[in-house]
């Protein structure tokens, strides 16, 4: 796996996208309570998968960074707006090794900053009109609009399951949820948008749906696993936070299906409590059960299977393209997901 190429490309495209974000942040007041805070999450060093996928896909299909820059900026601004709102909804304490925005300020300010970022993300999409032409810019806008709706629908499922304390979910429920919540906006739409831009609208974007789904699902499952067994300094969030928040991860769903009735009742009772009343001792108990019933091991196997399927889809749709650094970068991202440790 060309780890160096992957890291260098992510850093390069991430830095250029961050410059673009800065260009769209207003210089007017209120700075302290709004505009200065918009750059907070983007500057914390996220991996930049979404702009990276968009730009690399564009270049692999014959486009340039300049062609994809506004779309990449919009995707990254929306991603960080989602993170701010997710952290509020999940009552999370840390994001990328620092206090979440609502912890360092307050919930109201954090929600408002997220709202502002959502609004600002529309501006680079508007600029696409003069860069890409009316027809293609409109197509990209509709891709993004549908991406936002899919993401909010997926988030609604996850939040609703927690609200109703659903303990009857299956792997199929989980995969349907992350298709909506994660896959469309993390992988499928960035790949589709980049390819549309690079091919000047001639490619059929539906050909990337399976590839993006397999990539996104593998990524999300691994992210959930790292929340349980990763190193906090590398992962950037509180380890075990997903258990405390009651997220219906693949591991929790598998555990509830496998464990003894008395253990299942204890888990249901824990999940019925408000987040602030849940204890770390109970969360550690649930984590121990996940290890005992091999829920984490099974999730790792599922994730690797999905990443392997993604690799097969990649070769199907990209093998005929010219061999370039960006094509190799896309391949290295999938290989990274198979071997991900951080």
KOLKE-519853 format. One record per residue (C-alpha): residue number from 0; residue in three letters; x, y, z. Coordinates in nm, 3 decimals, padded with zeros to 5 digits. Example, Ala and Ser with C-alpha at 12.3 -4.5 7.8 and 13.67 -1.06 7.14 Angstrom:
! residues 2
   n res      c1      c2      c3
   0 ALA  01.230 -00.450  00.780
   1 SER  01.367 -00.106  00.714
END
This chain:
! residues 342
   n res      c1      c2      c3
   0 UNK  00.000  00.000  00.000
   1 UNK  00.137  00.341 -00.096
   2 UNK  00.075  00.502  00.241
   3 UNK  00.304  00.795  00.164
   4 UNK  00.118  00.886 -00.155
   5 UNK -00.216  00.871  00.027
   6 UNK -00.100  01.092  00.313
   7 UNK  00.071  01.342  00.081
   8 UNK -00.233  01.376 -00.144
   9 UNK -00.473  01.411  00.148
  10 UNK -00.246  01.678  00.298
  11 UNK -00.211  01.861 -00.035
  12 UNK -00.580  01.862 -00.121
  13 UNK -00.677  01.929  00.239
  14 UNK -00.452  02.236  00.257
  15 UNK -00.587  02.375 -00.070
  16 UNK -00.946  02.314  00.042
  17 UNK -00.878  02.489  00.375
  18 UNK -00.752  02.794  00.183
  19 UNK -01.076  02.789 -00.010
  20 UNK -01.281  02.775  00.310
  21 UNK -01.096  03.076  00.450
  22 UNK -01.176  03.268  00.130
  23 UNK -01.549  03.224  00.191
  24 UNK -01.552  03.326  00.559
  25 UNK -01.679  03.686  00.587
  26 UNK -01.447  03.945  00.741
  27 UNK -01.735  04.138  00.897
  28 UNK -01.880  04.121  01.249
  29 UNK -01.963  03.928  01.459
  30 UNK -01.619  03.768  01.449
  31 UNK -01.583  03.640  01.805
  32 UNK -01.919  03.467  01.829
  33 UNK -01.950  03.343  01.471
  34 UNK -01.700  03.392  01.191
  35 UNK -01.384  03.317  01.389
  36 UNK -01.546  02.991  01.504
  37 UNK -01.625  02.871  01.151
  38 UNK -01.260  02.783  01.093
  39 UNK -01.232  02.593  01.424
  40 UNK -01.319  02.238  01.315
  41 UNK -01.163  02.263  00.965
  42 UNK -00.827  02.361  01.117
  43 UNK -00.820  02.070  01.365
  44 UNK -00.661  01.836  01.114
  45 UNK -00.933  01.609  00.982
  46 UNK -00.838  01.354  00.718
  47 UNK -01.006  01.539  00.430
  48 UNK -01.143  01.228  00.260
  49 UNK -01.436  01.407  00.098
  50 UNK -01.250  01.685 -00.083
  51 UNK -00.970  01.437 -00.156
  52 UNK -01.209  01.193 -00.324
  53 UNK -01.380  01.471 -00.518
  54 UNK -01.057  01.627 -00.649
  55 UNK -00.885  01.296 -00.726
  56 UNK -01.191  01.158 -00.906
  57 UNK -01.213  01.477 -01.110
  58 UNK -00.846  01.458 -01.209
  59 UNK -00.865  01.085 -01.282
  60 UNK -01.137  01.163 -01.538
  61 UNK -00.935  01.435 -01.707
  62 UNK -01.023  01.744 -01.503
  63 UNK -00.806  01.971 -01.292
  64 UNK -00.791  02.086 -00.933
  65 UNK -00.924  02.425 -01.043
  66 UNK -01.232  02.257 -01.190
  67 UNK -01.314  02.080 -00.860
  68 UNK -01.205  02.340 -00.606
  69 UNK -01.542  02.501 -00.533
  70 UNK -01.720  02.166 -00.503
  71 UNK -01.448  02.037 -00.269
  72 UNK -01.483  02.346 -00.049
  73 UNK -01.861  02.306 -00.032
  74 UNK -01.829  01.937  00.063
  75 UNK -01.578  02.009  00.340
  76 UNK -01.779  02.299  00.482
  77 UNK -02.090  02.082  00.493
  78 UNK -01.895  01.801  00.657
  79 UNK -01.774  02.026  00.937
  80 UNK -02.120  02.175  00.983
  81 UNK -02.254  01.819  01.021
  82 UNK -01.984  01.744  01.280
  83 UNK -02.075  02.048  01.490
  84 UNK -02.442  01.951  01.492
  85 UNK -02.362  01.581  01.547
  86 UNK -02.152  01.666  01.851
  87 UNK -02.439  01.864  02.001
  88 UNK -02.690  01.586  01.927
  89 UNK -02.457  01.320  02.068
  90 UNK -02.349  01.531  02.368
  91 UNK -01.987  01.452  02.274
  92 UNK -01.701  01.599  02.475
  93 UNK -01.414  01.586  02.226
  94 UNK -01.356  01.626  01.854
  95 UNK -01.008  01.577  01.706
  96 UNK -00.837  01.582  02.048
  97 UNK -00.997  01.910  02.159
  98 UNK -01.323  02.002  02.334
  99 UNK -01.621  02.007  02.102
 100 UNK -01.747  02.348  01.996
 101 UNK -02.047  02.335  02.228
 102 UNK -01.817  02.243  02.519
 103 UNK -01.569  02.526  02.453
 104 UNK -01.851  02.778  02.393
 105 UNK -02.211  02.666  02.444
 106 UNK -02.477  02.467  02.263
 107 UNK -02.657  02.769  02.119
 108 UNK -02.343  02.922  01.969
 109 UNK -02.231  02.586  01.828
 110 UNK -02.568  02.526  01.659
 111 UNK -02.560  02.874  01.510
 112 UNK -02.205  02.826  01.377
 113 UNK -02.316  02.501  01.212
 114 UNK -02.612  02.681  01.057
 115 UNK -02.382  02.952  00.921
 116 UNK -02.148  02.695  00.769
 117 UNK -02.440  02.527  00.595
 118 UNK -02.542  02.861  00.447
 119 UNK -02.188  02.955  00.344
 120 UNK -02.144  02.621  00.162
 121 UNK -02.399  02.740 -00.095
 122 UNK -02.171  03.019 -00.218
 123 UNK -01.898  02.803 -00.374
 124 UNK -02.170  02.599 -00.545
 125 UNK -02.304  02.924 -00.691
 126 UNK -01.951  03.007 -00.815
 127 UNK -01.952  02.677 -01.004
 128 UNK -02.187  02.843 -01.256
 129 UNK -01.912  03.056 -01.403
 130 UNK -01.649  02.785 -01.363
 131 UNK -01.835  02.483 -01.504
 132 UNK -02.128  02.633 -01.690
 133 UNK -02.494  02.647 -01.594
 134 UNK -02.592  02.288 -01.678
 135 UNK -02.309  02.109 -01.497
 136 UNK -02.319  02.349 -01.202
 137 UNK -02.690  02.278 -01.161
 138 UNK -02.623  01.904 -01.171
 139 UNK -02.355  01.938 -00.901
 140 UNK -02.591  02.148 -00.689
 141 UNK -02.860  01.879 -00.708
 142 UNK -02.603  01.613 -00.614
 143 UNK -02.516  01.812 -00.302
 144 UNK -02.878  01.888 -00.217
 145 UNK -02.969  01.519 -00.233
 146 UNK -02.656  01.433 -00.031
 147 UNK -02.768  01.663  00.251
 148 UNK -03.115  01.511  00.255
 149 UNK -02.980  01.155  00.260
 150 UNK -02.748  01.243  00.548
 151 UNK -03.021  01.399  00.758
 152 UNK -03.246  01.100  00.692
 153 UNK -02.973  00.865  00.812
 154 UNK -02.913  01.080  01.118
 155 UNK -03.286  01.077  01.188
 156 UNK -03.284  00.697  01.191
 157 UNK -02.993  00.682  01.435
 158 UNK -03.137  00.947  01.665
 159 UNK -03.482  00.788  01.650
 160 UNK -03.345  00.445  01.742
 161 UNK -03.179  00.596  02.047
 162 UNK -03.491  00.793  02.141
 163 UNK -03.710  00.481  02.126
 164 UNK -03.437  00.262  02.278
 165 UNK -03.456  00.019  01.987
 166 UNK -03.293 -00.313  02.079
 167 UNK -03.443 -00.522  01.799
 168 UNK -03.220 -00.400  01.516
 169 UNK -03.027 -00.619  01.272
 170 UNK -02.716 -00.581  01.058
 171 UNK -02.944 -00.491  00.767
 172 UNK -03.093 -00.201  00.964
 173 UNK -02.743 -00.076  01.046
 174 UNK -02.618 -00.097  00.685
 175 UNK -02.928  00.085  00.559
 176 UNK -02.871  00.358  00.816
 177 UNK -02.503  00.415  00.733
 178 UNK -02.581  00.410  00.361
 179 UNK -02.793  00.718  00.431
 180 UNK -02.589  00.880  00.706
 181 UNK -02.232  00.807  00.596
 182 UNK -02.186  00.653  00.255
 183 UNK -02.361  00.910  00.037
 184 UNK -02.180  01.210  00.178
 185 UNK -01.845  01.052  00.265
 186 UNK -01.779  00.859 -00.055
 187 UNK -02.059  00.821 -00.309
 188 UNK -02.136  01.188 -00.379
 189 UNK -01.772  01.308 -00.370
 190 UNK -01.682  01.038 -00.626
 191 UNK -01.986  01.117 -00.842
 192 UNK -01.929  01.492 -00.829
 193 UNK -01.559  01.463 -00.911
 194 UNK -01.620  01.229 -01.204
 195 UNK -01.898  01.451 -01.340
 196 UNK -01.671  01.754 -01.329
 197 UNK -01.369  01.574 -01.475
 198 UNK -01.569  01.420 -01.761
 199 UNK -01.763  01.745 -01.821
 200 UNK -02.088  01.568 -01.742
 201 UNK -02.045  01.274 -01.980
 202 UNK -01.993  00.995 -01.726
 203 UNK -02.288  00.811 -01.570
 204 UNK -02.248  00.889 -01.197
 205 UNK -02.457  00.587 -01.092
 206 UNK -02.163  00.361 -01.179
 207 UNK -01.989  00.480 -00.859
 208 UNK -02.273  00.400 -00.618
 209 UNK -02.156  00.051 -00.524
 210 UNK -01.794  00.160 -00.494
 211 UNK -01.887  00.451 -00.269
 212 UNK -02.122  00.237 -00.062
 213 UNK -01.861 -00.031  00.003
 214 UNK -01.597  00.231  00.083
 215 UNK -01.823  00.432  00.311
 216 UNK -01.959  00.130  00.497
 217 UNK -01.609 -00.009  00.554
 218 UNK -01.493  00.331  00.677
 219 UNK -01.786  00.378  00.918
 220 UNK -01.758  00.031  01.070
 221 UNK -01.385  00.081  01.123
 222 UNK -01.452  00.421  01.274
 223 UNK -01.698  00.260  01.517
 224 UNK -01.441 -00.008  01.602
 225 UNK -01.167  00.248  01.666
 226 UNK -01.400  00.426  01.906
 227 UNK -01.384  00.112  02.117
 228 UNK -01.028 -00.012  02.076
 229 UNK -00.825  00.273  01.926
 230 UNK -00.580  00.508  02.092
 231 UNK -00.746  00.833  02.196
 232 UNK -00.452  01.047  02.078
 233 UNK -00.478  00.900  01.728
 234 UNK -00.856  00.864  01.710
 235 UNK -00.928  01.216  01.833
 236 UNK -01.248  01.142  02.030
 237 UNK -01.317  00.990  02.368
 238 UNK -01.265  00.612  02.347
 239 UNK -01.589  00.427  02.420
 240 UNK -01.793  00.740  02.360
 241 UNK -02.026  00.554  02.122
 242 UNK -02.133  00.320  02.404
 243 UNK -02.195  00.612  02.640
 244 UNK -02.399  00.785  02.368
 245 UNK -02.600  00.471  02.297
 246 UNK -02.515  00.460  01.928
 247 UNK -02.652  00.152  01.754
 248 UNK -02.323  00.038  01.609
 249 UNK -02.281 -00.297  01.438
 250 UNK -02.103 -00.425  01.750
 251 UNK -02.385 -00.324  01.985
 252 UNK -02.649 -00.474  01.757
 253 UNK -02.450 -00.799  01.733
 254 UNK -02.395 -00.808  02.110
 255 UNK -02.766 -00.763  02.188
 256 UNK -02.847 -01.050  01.950
 257 UNK -02.587 -01.286  02.104
 258 UNK -02.579 -01.211  02.476
 259 UNK -02.769 -01.381  02.758
 260 UNK -03.119 -01.251  02.849
 261 UNK -02.996 -01.108  03.181
 262 UNK -02.715 -00.922  03.003
 263 UNK -02.958 -00.795  02.740
 264 UNK -03.180 -00.649  03.013
 265 UNK -02.879 -00.472  03.168
 266 UNK -02.788 -00.324  02.829
 267 UNK -03.146 -00.209  02.768
 268 UNK -03.160 -00.050  03.113
 269 UNK -02.829  00.131  03.051
 270 UNK -02.948  00.260  02.712
 271 UNK -03.277  00.381  02.863
 272 UNK -03.092  00.624  03.090
 273 UNK -03.020  00.985  02.985
 274 UNK -02.660  01.013  02.862
 275 UNK -02.544  01.214  03.163
 276 UNK -02.670  00.940  03.399
 277 UNK -02.482  00.656  03.229
 278 UNK -02.163  00.544  03.402
 279 UNK -01.826  00.455  03.254
 280 UNK -01.824  00.138  03.463
 281 UNK -02.138  00.015  03.287
 282 UNK -01.996  00.116  02.949
 283 UNK -01.679 -00.086  03.022
 284 UNK -01.897 -00.383  03.114
 285 UNK -02.071 -00.362  02.776
 286 UNK -01.732 -00.330  02.602
 287 UNK -01.612 -00.644  02.781
 288 UNK -01.919 -00.829  02.661
 289 UNK -01.847 -00.714  02.305
 290 UNK -01.505 -00.876  02.333
 291 UNK -01.644 -01.193  02.496
 292 UNK -01.910 -01.245  02.229
 293 UNK -01.663 -01.152  01.950
 294 UNK -01.885 -00.869  01.828
 295 UNK -01.578 -00.655  01.751
 296 UNK -01.405 -00.938  01.566
 297 UNK -01.714 -00.998  01.352
 298 UNK -01.740 -00.626  01.273
 299 UNK -01.374 -00.620  01.164
 300 UNK -01.441 -00.909  00.929
 301 UNK -01.745 -00.734  00.783
 302 UNK -01.549 -00.414  00.731
 303 UNK -01.265 -00.593  00.554
 304 UNK -01.511 -00.780  00.332
 305 UNK -01.671 -00.448  00.231
 306 UNK -01.332 -00.288  00.164
 307 UNK -01.240 -00.584 -00.055
 308 UNK -01.565 -00.540 -00.248
 309 UNK -01.480 -00.171 -00.288
 310 UNK -01.141 -00.260 -00.434
 311 UNK -01.307 -00.489 -00.690
 312 UNK -01.549 -00.210 -00.789
 313 UNK -01.258  00.034 -00.819
 314 UNK -01.074 -00.191 -01.064
 315 UNK -01.395 -00.238 -01.262
 316 UNK -01.453  00.133 -01.316
 317 UNK -01.103  00.284 -01.306
 318 UNK -00.879  00.022 -01.471
 319 UNK -00.942  00.165 -01.819
 320 UNK -00.832  00.514 -01.714
 321 UNK -00.479  00.642 -01.758
 322 UNK -00.245  00.554 -01.473
 323 UNK -00.193  00.873 -01.274
 324 UNK -00.105  00.972 -00.919
 325 UNK -00.469  01.051 -00.851
 326 UNK -00.585  00.710 -00.970
 327 UNK -00.318  00.548 -00.749
 328 UNK -00.428  00.773 -00.462
 329 UNK -00.787  00.648 -00.489
 330 UNK -00.666  00.288 -00.484
 331 UNK -00.446  00.359 -00.181
 332 UNK -00.745  00.501  00.008
 333 UNK -00.933  00.173 -00.032
 334 UNK -00.628 -00.030  00.070
 335 UNK -00.594  00.197  00.373
 336 UNK -00.948  00.108  00.476
 337 UNK -00.860 -00.261  00.466
 338 UNK -00.564 -00.205  00.697
 339 UNK -00.685  00.099  00.893
 340 UNK -00.541  00.145  01.241
 341 UNK -00.620  00.515  01.301
END
